[in-house]
Amino acid sequence: MTPGGTPGAPGVVVVTGVGRYLGAHVAARLAADPRIERVIGVDPATPGPEFTDLLDRVERIRLDLDSLGGLLADLEVDAVVHLALVSAPDQQHGGRAAMKEQNVIGTMQLLAACQRAPRLRKLVVRSSTAAYGASFRDPAVFTEETEPREVPRGGFGRDILDIEGYVRGFRRRRPDVTATVLRFAPFIGSTADTTLTRYFSQPVVPTVFGRDPRLQFVHFDDALEVLHRSIVEEHPGTYNVAGPGVLSLSQAIRRAGRVAMPVLEPGLSGAAAIARNLGFGRYGLDQVDLFVHGRVVDTTRLEREYGFTPRSTAAAFEDFIRAHHGGVVVSRDQLAAAEQLVLEGIRQVRSAVRERS
């Protein structure tokens, strides 16, 4: 019998990143599972007031990842769920340097602590399909064994490759620990608030002229289900987690009731600046390359090993649309600013074409 009293279910679970949406919901769901005795949420920041009720059964500790070593041993932790990753740089909080510190150095410190935790028997790490990159040389579908054809241009994709490399090293050093790596497609759904959902919430959506990439999403609730099963069941290995099927970018924009704004590829970063000026979030090279080349992954391994199939990409996107019906209303000043940025982008592209001719 395992510490939690149920085969496969751990007694004490630590969840990192509970100050964020995903971490808070995963910790709350684990705490509600009677098979698990204790859930400890770790984050250097205090979770926002919107998570207060959600985390009422979760023990919260304000702690950096480099201070976890003693905690894991002292609390006799059986399982760790590592969700404290940053997917896009925030210039107001240290930019790319802070992002890499959190993702790469933070994961190294966490794994060092896990290696010294004698009772640890399960590790679940959030990863991303960004590990495959996005380029014109990509195969039609990525399996878990597919190597990226090119190193991702974006910081998040490069961080993911480093993180997964460190997890492979941990597996060699601690073969007694069940290590699960989950490569999630972009989250979407009625409650998700991500770079992707903000992209599709814009009244005018920038796209690349002549490109219509294939996209996959995973519904947030299905991501929670997979994470939960990874803790209470035994699923060693690496898994793609995505909704079956695909949507082309043009299909997604039409279903969302938005208007596409095609731009030449060199001008896409300028189009992303329009979104930033309108207050719709941050877009890095990871997102730009996804909207240019797309990415589709095979989920056969997940469905076979977990006995679970996430809802389709189309169904997940439909849930997002229903929850955001009516969309985003922008002010006259914001639209005027957008028009100026579009015109400036057109002028820059025309100037570049004249210089080449």
N, C-alpha and C positions, 0 to 999 in steps of 0.2 A: 504494500500500500504506500502511496506517495504522501509527502507532507500535507497536501491539501485534502487527503482523505478520499480522493478519487483518482483512479488510474489516469495518468497524463496531466492532471491538474496540479499546478504548483501551489504551495502554501503561501509564500510571500513573494509578491511581484513588485518590482520597481518599474515605473514608467517615466521616461525622460520627456521633457517638453510639454508638461501639463499646463503651462501658461498660454498655450496656443490651442486653437480649435480642435485639431485632430487629437493631440495628446490628452486634452481634457475629456473628450468623448470616449476615447479608448479606456482611460483610467476609470471613468464612471461606469462603463459597461462591465469591466472586470470586477469592480467593487460590488456590483449587483449580482454577481455569480456566486451562489452559496458554496460552490466547490472550492473557492479561493478564500483563504483565511484573512489575508491582509494585502492591501494595495497602497503603495507609497508613491506619491507623485513628486518628482524632482524637477525644479526649474530655478534658475537664478533670480527670476522676477516673480513677484506676487501675481497669481492669476487675476484677470480682470473681474469686475463685479458680475459680469454676465455669466461667469462660471461658478459663482459662489454656491448656488443650490445644486448644480450639477456635481460638484466635488464634495458634497457634504459627508460622504462615506469614505473619502480618500484622505489618507494622511499626507499632508503637504510639507515638504522640506525645501527651503530656499538654499540652493547649493549649486556651485559650478561643477561641471563634469570632472574637473581635475581634483575634486575633493571627495570623489565617490569611493575610493579604495577602502577606507576604513568602514564606511557605511555598509557596503555590501557584505562584509565579513561580520560586523557587529550585529546586524539585523538578520543574519542567516538567510539571505535572499536566495530563493530558488530560481527565479526567472527575471530577466531584464527585457523590457521593450524599449528600443531606442528610436524615438520619434523626433528628437530635437535637431531637425535640419532646417536650413534656410534655403528656399528655392530661388530667390532673386535678391540681388544686392539692394540695400536701403541706404541711400546717400546720407540720410539724416542720422544713421546709426553705424557709421564706419565704412559703408560701401563694400566693395569686393573684399577688402582685407579682413573686415570683421566677419563677412560671410564665410570665408575660407577658415578663419580661426574657429568659428562655431562648428562647421561641418567636418573638416578634416582633422584639425588638432583636437577638437572635442571628442570625436569618435576614437581617435588614438588613445586618449586619456581614459575614455570609458572602457575600451577593450583591455587596457592594462589593468584597470580595477577588476574587471570580470575575470581576468586570468588568475588573479590572486584570491578570488572568492571561492572557498573550498566547497560550499554547498550548491553553488550554481550548477544547474543542469539544463537550462534553456535560455537561448538568446534569440530575440526577434529584432531584425533591423529593417527599418524603412529604407527602401531604395526607390529607383525610378527607371522607367523605360528610357529616360534621357541617357542612360548608360550606353545605349546603342548609337547615340548621335543622330544626325539627320543630314543626309547629303544625297546628291543625284546618283551616287553609286550604290545606294542601299538596295538590299533584296526586297521583294514584295512583302515578305513576312519575316519577322525576327523570331527565332526560337531562343530558349535560354542559353544554347551553346553558341549562338552566332556572335562572332567578334565584330566590333564596330569597324567599318571600312575606313573611317577617318576619326581621329581624336575630336571629340565635340569641341566646337568653337566656344560655347558658353561655359561660364564658370561652374554652374550647377552640374552639368554633365561631367566635367572633369573631376569635380569633387566626388561624384558618385563612383567613378572608376577608382579613385583612391580609396574610398570607403570600402568598396567591395574587395579590393586588394588586401586591406587590413583584416577584413573578416576571414578571408581565405587563410591568412597567417594564423589567426586565432584558432581556426578549426584544426590546424596542424598541431598547435600547442595544447589545445584542450579537446581532444577527440571524444571525451566523455560528455561534452556539452552538445545538446541538439541546437544547431545554429540554423536559423531560417532567414533568408533574404527575400524580401517581397519587392519586386519591381512594379510599382504602380504606374498605370497610365494616368494622365491628368484627371484630377477629381472633378466631378460635376454632380449636380442634384439640386433639390429644393433648398437645402440649407448651406451648401458650399459657398464660400466667399474666397475666391482664388484669383490669380492673374487671368486665368482662362475665362472664368465667369464674368469678370469685369470687361474682358475683351469683347465678349458677345453681348454685353449689356450696353455697349456704346450705340448711339443712334446711327452713326456712320462707322463701319468697320473697315479698317485698312487691310487690303489684300495685295498680293503680288500679281501684276499684269501677266496673263498667260499661264498662271499656275493655279491648280485646283487640288491641293493635297488631300490625301485620305487621312482621316483622323480617327482615333479611338479614345474613349473616355471610360472611367469607372465611376459608378454611382457611389457617393460617399457612404451610404449605408452598407453597401456591399463590401467596401474597403474595411469598414468596422467589423463586419462578419468574418472576413478572412483573417484580420489581425486577432480577433478573439479566438478563433479556431486554432491559430498558430500557437497560442499560449496553452490552451486546455487540451490540445491533441499533440501528437508527435508528427511533425512534418519537416524533417531536415532537408536542406537543399535550397535552391534558388527557383523562384516562381514568377512568371509574368502574371500580373493581375490587371485585367481589362475586361470591358464588356464585349461580348462577341459581336462581330459585324463592324462595319465602318460607316462613317458619314464623310462625304466630301465637304470641304470648307464652304463651297457655294450652297450646298444643301443645308448645312447648319445655319448659315446666315439667313437664308430664306425662311427656314422654320422658326427662327427667332424673330422674324418680322423686321429685320434690319436692312440697311442699305450698304452694299459693298462699295468701297472706294479703291479701285485698282490703282496701284502706283508701280512705277518701274522699280525693279529690285533694289538698286542703290538708294532709292528714296524711301524704302520701308522704314528705316530708322527715323526718318523725318516724320512719317505717318505715326510711328509710335510716340513721337514727341507730342503730336496732337492729342493723343489719348492722355498723356501725362498732364498736359496743360488743362484738359477738361476734368482732371481729377479721377481718372479711371485706373490708376495703378502704374506699376513698373513693368517694363518689358526689356528683357535681356536678350542676348544672342541665342540662348536656348529656345525662347519663345519665337523669335524671328525665324530661326531655321525650321522649327516645327511648322510654322505657317507657310513656309516656302516648299518644303519637301514632304511633310507629313511623316507618319510612322505607324506601322501596324505590327502587332505582336501575336504570336500563337499562344493560346491559353490551354492547350490540351493537357499539359502536365498538372496545372492547377485543378482542372475539372476532374481529372482522374484521381489524384492523390487526396484532394479535399472532399470529393463527392459533392461539390458545390459549383454552380455556374452563375456568375453575376448576371444581372439583367443586361440586355443588349445595350450597345452604345446608343442606338436610336432611342430606346426607352429611357435611358438615363438622361439623355439630352431633352427629351420631351418633359420629364419631370422638372428639369431646370426651367424650361419655357413656361410651364403652368405656374410655377412659383413666382416668376418674374414678369407675368403678363402686364402689359402697360409700359414696361421698360423704364428707361431713364429719361427724365425731362431735363433739357439743358436750357440755359438762359440765352437771351439774345446776345449778350456780351460774349458768352462762351462760343456761340456759333460764329460770331464775327471773328474771334480769335482763331477758330479752326479754319475759317476761310482764308485768313491771311497766311496761316502756316501751309495750307495746301498750295496757294499761289506761290509762296516762296519756294516750296519743294519743286514745283513745276519749273520755276525759273532756274533753279540749280541744275535740274536734269537737262534742260535745254542748253544751258551754258556748257555743261560737260560734253554734250553731243557736239556742239560747235567746235570745241577745242580739239576733239578727236578727228573731226573732218578736215 
